[in-house]
Amino acid sequence: MSGQIEPVDEIMPWHRLIFLALQHVLVLYAGAVVPPLIVGGAMKLSPDQMALLINADLFAGGVITLVQTLGLWKLGARLPVMMGVSFVSVGPMIAMAANPNIGITGIYGSVIAGGLFAMALAPVMTRLLRYFPAVVSGSIILLLGISIVPIGINWAGGGVGSTNFGDPVNLLICFGVLALIVSLQRFGRGVVRNISVLIGIGVGYVVCLALGKVSFDSVAHAPWIGLVMPFQFGLPTFQLGAVLSMCIVMTVVLVESTGMFLAVGDIVGRPMTPRLMTRALMADGAGAVFGGIFNTFPYTSFTQNIGLLTITGVKSRYVCAVGGALMVGLGLLPKLAHVIASIPMYVLGGAGIVMFGLVIAAGVRMLSTVDFTGNRNNQLVVAISGAMAMVPLVAPTMFNRFPQWLAPITHSGILLGAVSAFVLNLYLNGADSRENAAVSARHTAVANGMEG
């Protein structure tokens, strides 16, 4: 038996390997390109800059997927995972984008610093999980969904500042996309169901093309092949509030990733040891550093691809490695990125309502595992952290008199809610309570729908 190859290390015929890898890329694709579209839209970037963000996102995601699946130095779990930008980072980066003293170079500086922080934190992360039970993790995921759903709603109307915001025809297309996605989830099977969001966006885009609502001006001038170079938006800058904000984000990302890696290890029959977990989380941190250098954002493993492992029964890490290589290739095709950047906002709105709403549902599902009857303190954790997360949404000027360097934290609902949930749970339930001792990582793996 010693010479028998484990399923996770199986190298299958190339034709099958490429087909399965392409399936993973298709499942990941819609979620992968959404964060740059959100952040780029918040910063009002030009189509060329948006295309650059998309190319960088795919390129860096492919590289860090290769690191996670194949291993490099002390990095990588050598498990079948696909890496993409974490939605946890989106809200804080939007808050940073709204601050003229930070800008995009400040965002990249914070991402690099946050990645270095995550790499330093990775070796001790398994001992810190007790401080993130389901009541904390579930609250954070729920609040994340609440924080980003307004983005999807504004997309549905055509985007903030759009001259034809709320146009009935555009809304009809938006809700047509939404209805198609829901129908594919109801009646679709296998891969069709897994890529329902991608199909919905594609059909909506074709309808817009037929109605003459898409401009290809930027596509025509884009080269077919282009390299993603470091610091294309300028050298990173480091602002204290932005750095602190991203360090909090990366802590949450590591908690989320821990649950996902535990789930993958169980699925493929390679249980996660402390050493293997450290390698996996170190790669997450290194992915953020790499992303900040190559014009993109923090990375984590995508949940929907974990589900695909179960559906297909294929456990080979080399499938995802080839998927990572395909992503690198896609990241070198500027014309494709320009096509994606030309998708009307209201088409994305139909998908955004589904995707962001599912984040809320995932948080609710995780909180359903929490004891609210026997431990009423948990109600206070959820209630107060929820109220704090609403402050930037309902009273955006509440903290304007605070020091400017705190703005990335005080203007981000998800960070205010996350810090509140963590501190309240520690105060009300204590560091050594039974609730905290029961590590919530496996609940995260099951209930977290953040990336899908």
C-alpha positions as CSV (number, residue, x, y, z in Angstrom):
1,M,0.0,0.0,0.0
2,S,3.0,2.3,0.5
3,G,3.4,2.8,-3.2
4,Q,-0.3,3.6,-3.8
5,I,-1.0,7.2,-4.9
6,E,-3.5,9.1,-2.8
7,P,-6.5,10.5,-4.7
8,V,-5.4,14.1,-3.8
9,D,-2.1,13.4,-5.6
10,E,-3.5,11.7,-8.7
11,I,-2.4,12.9,-12.0
12,M,-5.0,12.0,-14.6
13,P,-4.9,12.1,-18.4
14,W,-4.5,15.6,-19.8
15,H,-7.7,15.8,-21.7
16,R,-9.7,15.0,-18.5
17,L,-7.5,17.2,-16.4
18,I,-8.1,20.3,-18.5
19,F,-11.9,19.7,-18.8
20,L,-12.2,19.4,-15.0
21,A,-9.9,22.4,-14.5
22,L,-12.0,24.5,-16.9
23,Q,-15.1,23.6,-14.9
24,H,-13.5,24.9,-11.7
25,V,-12.5,28.1,-13.4
26,L,-16.1,28.6,-14.7
27,V,-17.5,28.0,-11.3
28,L,-15.1,30.5,-9.8
29,Y,-15.1,33.1,-12.6
30,A,-18.2,35.2,-11.7
31,G,-17.2,35.5,-8.1
32,A,-13.6,36.2,-9.0
33,V,-14.3,39.3,-11.1
34,V,-16.9,40.8,-8.9
35,P,-14.6,42.3,-6.2
36,P,-12.5,44.3,-8.7
37,L,-15.8,45.5,-10.3
38,I,-17.1,46.6,-6.9
39,V,-13.9,48.4,-5.7
40,G,-13.1,49.8,-9.1
41,G,-16.7,51.2,-9.4
42,A,-16.4,52.8,-6.0
43,M,-13.2,54.5,-7.1
44,K,-14.8,55.5,-10.4
45,L,-12.0,54.0,-12.4
46,S,-11.9,54.3,-16.2
47,P,-12.7,51.2,-18.4
48,D,-9.0,50.7,-19.0
49,Q,-8.2,50.8,-15.3
50,M,-11.2,48.4,-14.6
51,A,-9.8,46.0,-17.2
52,L,-6.4,46.2,-15.5
53,L,-8.0,45.3,-12.1
54,I,-9.7,42.3,-13.7
55,N,-6.6,41.1,-15.4
56,A,-4.5,41.5,-12.2
57,D,-7.2,39.7,-10.2
58,L,-7.2,36.7,-12.4
59,F,-3.4,36.6,-12.8
60,A,-2.7,36.9,-9.1
61,G,-5.5,34.5,-8.2
62,G,-4.0,31.9,-10.6
63,V,-0.5,32.3,-9.2
64,I,-1.6,31.9,-5.6
65,T,-3.8,28.9,-6.6
66,L,-0.7,27.3,-8.0
67,V,1.2,28.0,-4.7
68,Q,-1.6,26.5,-2.6
69,T,-2.0,23.4,-4.8
70,L,1.6,22.6,-5.6
71,G,3.4,24.2,-2.7
72,L,6.4,26.6,-2.6
73,W,9.0,26.8,0.1
74,K,6.9,26.9,3.4
75,L,3.7,28.0,1.6
76,G,0.8,26.0,0.3
77,A,-1.5,23.3,1.6
78,R,-1.1,21.0,-1.5
79,L,-4.8,20.6,-1.5
80,P,-7.4,21.1,-4.4
81,V,-8.5,24.7,-3.7
82,M,-9.1,27.7,-6.0
83,M,-8.1,31.1,-4.7
84,G,-10.0,34.4,-5.3
85,V,-10.4,37.8,-3.7
86,S,-12.2,37.5,-0.3
87,F,-15.5,39.4,0.0
88,V,-14.6,40.3,3.6
89,S,-12.1,42.9,2.3
90,V,-14.5,44.6,-0.1
91,G,-16.4,46.8,2.4
92,P,-13.3,48.1,4.1
93,M,-11.7,48.8,0.8
94,I,-14.7,50.8,-0.3
95,A,-14.4,52.8,2.8
96,M,-10.8,53.5,2.0
97,A,-11.7,54.4,-1.6
98,A,-14.0,57.1,-0.3
99,N,-11.1,58.7,1.7
100,P,-9.1,61.0,-0.6
101,N,-6.1,60.7,1.7
102,I,-5.8,57.0,1.0
103,G,-6.8,56.3,-2.6
104,I,-5.9,53.1,-4.5
105,T,-2.1,53.3,-3.6
106,G,-3.2,53.4,0.1
107,I,-5.4,50.4,-0.5
108,Y,-2.5,48.4,-2.0
109,G,-0.2,49.5,0.9
110,S,-2.7,48.2,3.4
111,V,-3.1,44.9,1.5
112,I,0.6,44.3,1.5
113,A,0.9,45.1,5.2
114,G,-2.2,43.0,6.0
115,G,-0.6,40.1,4.1
116,L,2.6,40.3,6.1
117,F,0.6,40.5,9.3
118,A,-1.3,37.3,8.2
119,M,1.9,35.5,7.5
120,A,3.2,36.3,11.0
121,L,-0.2,35.3,12.6
122,A,-0.6,32.0,10.7
123,P,1.6,29.8,13.0
124,V,-0.5,30.7,16.0
125,M,-3.9,30.9,14.3
126,T,-5.1,27.5,15.4
127,R,-4.8,28.6,19.0
128,L,-6.8,31.7,18.4
129,L,-9.8,30.0,16.8
130,R,-11.4,29.7,20.3
131,Y,-12.0,33.4,20.2
132,F,-14.1,33.2,17.0
133,P,-17.0,30.8,17.9
134,A,-20.1,30.6,15.7
135,V,-21.7,33.6,17.4
136,V,-18.8,35.8,16.3
137,S,-18.1,34.2,12.9
138,G,-21.8,34.1,12.0
139,S,-22.4,37.7,13.1
140,I,-19.4,38.8,10.9
141,I,-20.7,37.0,7.9
142,L,-24.3,38.3,8.4
143,L,-23.0,41.8,8.8
144,L,-20.8,41.5,5.7
145,G,-23.9,40.6,3.7
146,I,-25.9,43.5,5.1
147,S,-23.0,45.9,4.3
148,I,-22.6,44.9,0.6
149,V,-26.2,44.3,-0.4
150,P,-26.7,48.0,-1.0
151,I,-24.0,47.7,-3.7
152,G,-26.1,45.1,-5.6
153,I,-29.2,47.3,-5.2
154,N,-27.4,50.3,-6.7
155,W,-26.0,48.2,-9.5
156,A,-29.6,47.1,-10.2
157,G,-30.5,50.7,-10.8
158,G,-27.6,51.3,-13.1
159,G,-24.9,52.4,-10.7
160,V,-24.5,55.4,-8.3
161,G,-24.4,58.6,-10.4
162,S,-25.9,57.0,-13.5
163,T,-27.9,59.4,-15.7
164,N,-30.6,56.8,-16.3
165,F,-30.7,55.3,-12.8
166,G,-33.8,53.2,-12.4
167,D,-34.7,53.1,-16.1
168,P,-37.6,50.6,-16.4
169,V,-36.0,48.7,-19.3
170,N,-32.7,48.4,-17.4
171,L,-34.6,47.2,-14.3
172,L,-36.5,44.7,-16.4
173,I,-33.2,43.3,-17.7
174,C,-31.8,43.2,-14.1
175,F,-34.7,41.3,-12.7
176,G,-34.7,39.0,-15.8
177,V,-31.1,38.1,-14.9
178,L,-32.2,37.5,-11.3
179,A,-35.2,35.3,-12.4
180,L,-32.9,33.2,-14.7
181,I,-30.4,32.6,-11.9
182,V,-33.1,31.5,-9.5
183,S,-34.7,29.3,-12.2
184,L,-31.4,27.6,-13.0
185,Q,-30.9,27.0,-9.3
186,R,-34.4,25.4,-9.1
187,F,-34.3,23.3,-12.3
188,G,-30.6,23.1,-13.3
189,R,-28.4,20.2,-12.6
190,G,-24.7,19.7,-12.1
191,V,-22.4,22.2,-13.8
192,V,-25.3,24.3,-15.1
193,R,-26.5,24.9,-11.6
194,N,-23.0,25.6,-10.3
195,I,-22.4,28.3,-13.0
196,S,-26.0,29.8,-12.9
197,V,-24.6,33.2,-11.9
198,L,-22.2,33.2,-14.9
199,I,-25.0,32.0,-17.2
200,G,-27.4,34.7,-15.9
201,I,-24.8,37.5,-16.5
202,G,-24.0,36.1,-19.9
203,V,-27.7,36.0,-21.1
204,G,-28.2,39.5,-19.7
205,Y,-25.1,40.7,-21.5
206,V,-26.4,39.2,-24.8
207,V,-29.7,41.0,-24.4
208,C,-28.0,44.3,-23.8
209,L,-25.9,43.7,-27.0
210,A,-29.1,43.1,-29.0
211,L,-30.5,46.3,-27.6
212,G,-27.4,48.3,-28.4
213,K,-26.7,49.1,-24.7
214,V,-23.0,48.0,-24.7
215,S,-20.1,50.0,-25.9
216,F,-17.0,48.3,-27.3
217,D,-14.9,51.4,-27.7
218,S,-12.4,50.3,-25.0
219,V,-12.4,46.7,-26.3
220,A,-11.3,47.7,-29.8
221,H,-8.3,49.6,-28.6
222,A,-7.2,46.9,-26.1
223,P,-4.3,44.6,-27.0
224,W,-4.8,40.9,-27.3
225,I,-2.0,40.0,-24.9
226,G,-0.6,42.1,-22.1
227,L,1.6,41.5,-19.1
228,V,0.4,42.3,-15.5
229,M,3.3,44.4,-14.1
230,P,3.9,45.4,-10.4
231,F,2.6,48.7,-9.1
232,Q,0.8,49.8,-12.3
233,F,-1.3,52.3,-10.2
234,G,1.8,53.7,-8.5
235,L,4.0,52.8,-5.5
236,P,2.0,51.7,-2.4
237,T,1.5,54.1,0.5
238,F,1.0,53.1,4.1
239,Q,-1.7,54.9,6.2
240,L,-2.1,53.8,9.8
241,G,-5.9,53.4,9.8
242,A,-5.9,51.6,6.5
243,V,-3.2,49.2,7.7
244,L,-5.0,48.5,11.0
245,S,-8.2,48.0,9.0
246,M,-6.7,45.4,6.7
247,C,-5.0,43.6,9.6
248,I,-8.5,43.1,11.1
249,V,-9.7,41.9,7.7
250,M,-6.9,39.4,7.3
251,T,-7.6,38.0,10.8
252,V,-11.2,37.3,9.7
253,V,-9.9,35.9,6.4
254,L,-7.7,33.4,8.2
255,V,-10.6,32.3,10.5
256,E,-12.7,31.8,7.4
257,S,-9.9,30.0,5.5
258,T,-9.2,27.7,8.5
259,G,-12.7,26.3,8.2
260,M,-12.5,25.9,4.5
261,F,-9.2,24.0,4.6
262,L,-10.5,21.7,7.4
263,A,-13.5,20.9,5.1
264,V,-11.3,20.3,2.1
265,G,-9.0,18.0,4.1
266,D,-11.9,16.0,5.2
267,I,-13.3,15.7,1.7
268,V,-10.1,14.5,0.1
269,G,-8.9,12.3,2.9
270,R,-5.9,14.4,3.9
271,P,-6.6,15.7,7.5
272,M,-5.1,19.1,8.3
273,T,-2.2,18.9,10.7
274,P,-1.0,22.1,12.5
275,R,2.0,22.2,10.1
276,L,-0.2,21.8,7.0
277,M,-2.6,24.4,8.3
278,T,0.2,26.9,8.9
279,R,1.4,26.3,5.3
280,A,-2.1,27.0,4.0
281,L,-2.6,30.2,6.0
282,M,0.9,31.4,5.2
283,A,0.0,31.1,1.5
284,D,-3.2,33.2,2.1
285,G,-1.0,35.9,3.6
286,A,1.6,35.6,0.8
287,G,-1.3,35.9,-1.6
288,A,-2.3,39.2,-0.1
289,V,1.3,40.5,-0.4
290,F,1.5,39.3,-4.0
291,G,-1.9,40.8,-4.7
292,G,-0.9,44.2,-3.3
293,I,2.2,44.2,-5.5
294,F,0.4,43.1,-8.6
295,N,-2.5,45.6,-8.3
296,T,-5.2,43.4,-6.7
297,F,-6.5,42.4,-3.2
298,P,-6.4,39.7,-0.4
299,Y,-7.2,36.1,-1.4
300,T,-8.9,33.1,0.2
301,S,-10.2,29.7,-1.0
302,F,-13.5,29.9,-2.8
303,T,-16.4,27.9,-1.2
304,Q,-18.2,27.0,-4.4
305,N,-15.2,25.2,-5.6
306,I,-15.1,23.1,-2.5
307,G,-18.7,22.1,-3.2
308,L,-17.6,21.1,-6.7
309,L,-15.1,18.6,-5.2
310,T,-18.1,16.8,-3.6
311,I,-20.3,16.9,-6.7
312,T,-17.6,15.6,-9.1
313,G,-15.9,13.2,-6.6
314,V,-12.5,14.3,-8.2
315,K,-10.0,15.0,-5.4
316,S,-6.8,15.6,-7.3
317,R,-5.0,18.8,-6.5
318,Y,-3.6,18.9,-10.0
319,V,-7.1,19.7,-11.4
320,C,-7.0,23.0,-9.4
321,A,-3.4,23.5,-10.3
322,V,-4.3,23.4,-14.0
323,G,-7.2,25.7,-13.2
324,G,-4.7,28.2,-11.6
325,A,-2.6,28.0,-14.8
326,L,-5.8,28.8,-16.9
327,M,-6.5,31.8,-14.6
328,V,-3.0,33.1,-15.2
329,G,-3.5,32.8,-18.9
330,L,-6.9,34.6,-18.7
331,G,-5.2,37.4,-16.7
332,L,-2.9,38.0,-19.7
333,L,-5.8,38.7,-22.1
334,P,-6.7,42.5,-21.9
335,K,-9.4,42.2,-24.5
336,L,-11.3,39.7,-22.4
337,A,-11.0,42.0,-19.4
338,H,-12.4,44.9,-21.4
339,V,-15.3,42.8,-22.4
340,I,-16.1,42.0,-18.8
341,A,-15.7,45.7,-17.8
342,S,-18.2,46.6,-20.5
343,I,-21.0,44.6,-18.8
344,P,-23.7,47.1,-17.8
345,M,-24.1,47.6,-14.0
346,Y,-27.8,46.6,-14.0
347,V,-26.9,43.2,-15.5
348,L,-24.4,42.8,-12.6
349,G,-27.1,44.0,-10.3
350,G,-29.3,41.0,-10.9
351,A,-26.4,38.7,-10.0
352,G,-25.3,40.9,-7.2
353,I,-28.6,40.7,-5.4
354,V,-28.3,36.9,-5.4
355,M,-24.7,36.7,-4.5
356,F,-24.7,39.3,-1.7
357,G,-28.1,38.1,-0.4
358,L,-26.6,34.6,-0.1
359,V,-23.9,36.0,2.2
360,I,-26.7,37.1,4.6
361,A,-28.3,33.7,4.4
362,A,-24.9,32.1,5.2
363,G,-24.6,34.2,8.3
364,V,-28.1,33.3,9.4
365,R,-27.4,29.6,8.8
366,M,-24.3,29.8,10.9
367,L,-26.1,31.7,13.7
368,S,-28.7,28.9,13.7
369,T,-26.1,26.7,15.4
370,V,-25.7,29.2,18.3
371,D,-27.4,28.6,21.6
372,F,-29.6,31.7,22.2
373,T,-31.8,30.1,24.8
374,G,-29.4,28.8,27.3
375,N,-27.0,31.7,26.8
376,R,-28.7,35.0,26.4
377,N,-25.4,36.8,26.2
378,N,-25.2,35.6,22.6
379,Q,-28.3,37.7,21.8
380,L,-26.4,40.8,23.0
381,V,-23.4,39.9,20.9
382,V,-25.5,39.7,17.7
383,A,-27.8,42.7,18.6
384,I,-25.1,45.2,19.5
385,S,-22.6,44.2,16.8
386,G,-25.5,44.4,14.3
387,A,-26.4,47.9,15.4
388,M,-22.8,49.1,15.3
389,A,-22.4,47.8,11.7
390,M,-25.4,49.9,10.6
391,V,-23.8,53.2,11.7
392,P,-21.9,53.9,8.4
393,L,-25.0,53.0,6.5
394,V,-27.5,55.2,8.3
395,A,-25.2,57.9,9.8
396,P,-22.1,58.1,7.6
397,T,-20.9,61.3,9.3
398,M,-21.2,60.0,12.8
399,F,-17.4,59.6,13.3
400,N,-16.2,62.6,11.2
401,R,-14.8,64.3,14.3
402,F,-12.6,61.3,15.1
403,P,-8.9,61.3,13.9
404,Q,-8.7,60.9,10.1
405,W,-6.4,57.8,10.4
406,L,-9.3,55.9,12.0
407,A,-11.6,56.5,9.0
408,P,-11.0,53.2,7.3
409,I,-12.3,51.5,10.4
410,T,-15.0,53.8,11.6
411,H,-16.5,54.1,8.1
412,S,-16.7,50.4,7.5
413,G,-19.7,48.7,8.8
414,I,-18.2,45.2,8.6
415,L,-15.2,46.2,10.6
416,L,-17.2,48.0,13.3
417,G,-19.4,45.0,13.6
418,A,-16.6,42.5,13.6
419,V,-14.7,44.3,16.3
420,S,-17.9,44.7,18.4
421,A,-18.7,41.0,18.1
422,F,-15.2,39.9,19.0
423,V,-15.0,42.2,22.0
424,L,-18.5,41.6,23.3
425,N,-18.2,37.8,23.1
426,L,-14.9,38.0,25.0
427,Y,-16.4,40.2,27.6
428,L,-19.8,38.5,28.0
429,N,-18.8,34.8,27.4
430,G,-15.2,34.9,28.5
431,A,-12.1,33.5,26.9
432,D,-12.5,30.1,28.6
433,S,-16.3,29.6,28.2
434,R,-17.7,26.4,26.7
435,E,-19.0,28.5,23.8
436,N,-15.5,29.7,22.9
437,A,-13.8,26.4,23.5
438,A,-15.9,24.8,20.8
439,V,-14.0,25.9,17.8
440,S,-16.3,27.2,15.1
441,A,-14.1,26.4,12.1
442,R,-16.2,23.4,10.9
443,H,-19.3,25.5,11.2
444,T,-17.6,28.1,9.0
445,A,-16.8,25.5,6.4
446,V,-20.4,24.3,6.3
447,A,-22.3,27.5,6.6
448,N,-20.1,30.1,5.0
449,G,-21.4,31.0,1.5
450,M,-19.4,34.2,1.3
451,E,-17.5,33.3,-1.9
452,G,-20.3,31.8,-3.7
